[in-house]
């Protein structure tokens, strides 16, 4: 069960990141691709699978947010990634702010990956 959830989670992460980057490129190029129905729906489906697999992994390995520091930091990283993604896609009023949001979101993603790989908290150690 653990290996299946882990692979599902990692696959969902990869798809989510690729879609995030692709959608950002289309945003910066003002591509009509952004208006397609699948582009608006698929990221939400993938992110739902990502979160569901994360919850499943928490249960299988008995590691929980606000109990285990490294899992808590992954949640913090996820929230920051989402907020900066919102800056990049919705809240920014110009391309400079979109770029700040985009690279900020990717930075939190790298942080979250490092915490996940090491299983060691970096912020509150």
Residue pairs with C-beta under 8 A, 6 or more apart in sequence:
1 60
2 57
2 60
2 61
5 53
5 56
5 57
5 60
6 57
8 49
8 53
9 50
9 53
9 54
9 57
12 46
12 47
12 49
12 50
12 53
13 50
15 46
16 43
16 46
16 47
16 50
17 109
19 42
19 43
19 46
20 43
20 85
20 105
23 34
23 39
23 43
23 89
24 88
24 89
24 98
24 102
25 31
26 33
26 34
26 39
27 34
27 88
27 89
27 98
28 95
28 98
33 39
54 74
58 64
58 65
58 71
63 70
63 71
64 71
65 71
65 72
65 74
65 75
66 72
69 121
69 124
69 125
70 115
70 116
70 118
70 119
70 120
70 121
72 121
72 124
73 112
73 115
73 121
73 122
73 123
73 124
74 112
74 115
74 116
76 123
77 108
77 109
77 111
77 112
77 115
78 108
78 112
80 104
80 105
80 108
81 105
81 108
81 109
81 112
82 105
84 101
84 102
84 104
84 105
84 108
85 101
85 105
86 101
87 97
87 98
87 100
87 101
87 104
87 105
88 98
88 99
88 100
88 101
88 102
88 105
89 98
89 101
91 97
91 101
92 98
92 100
92 101
111 122
114 122
115 121
115 122
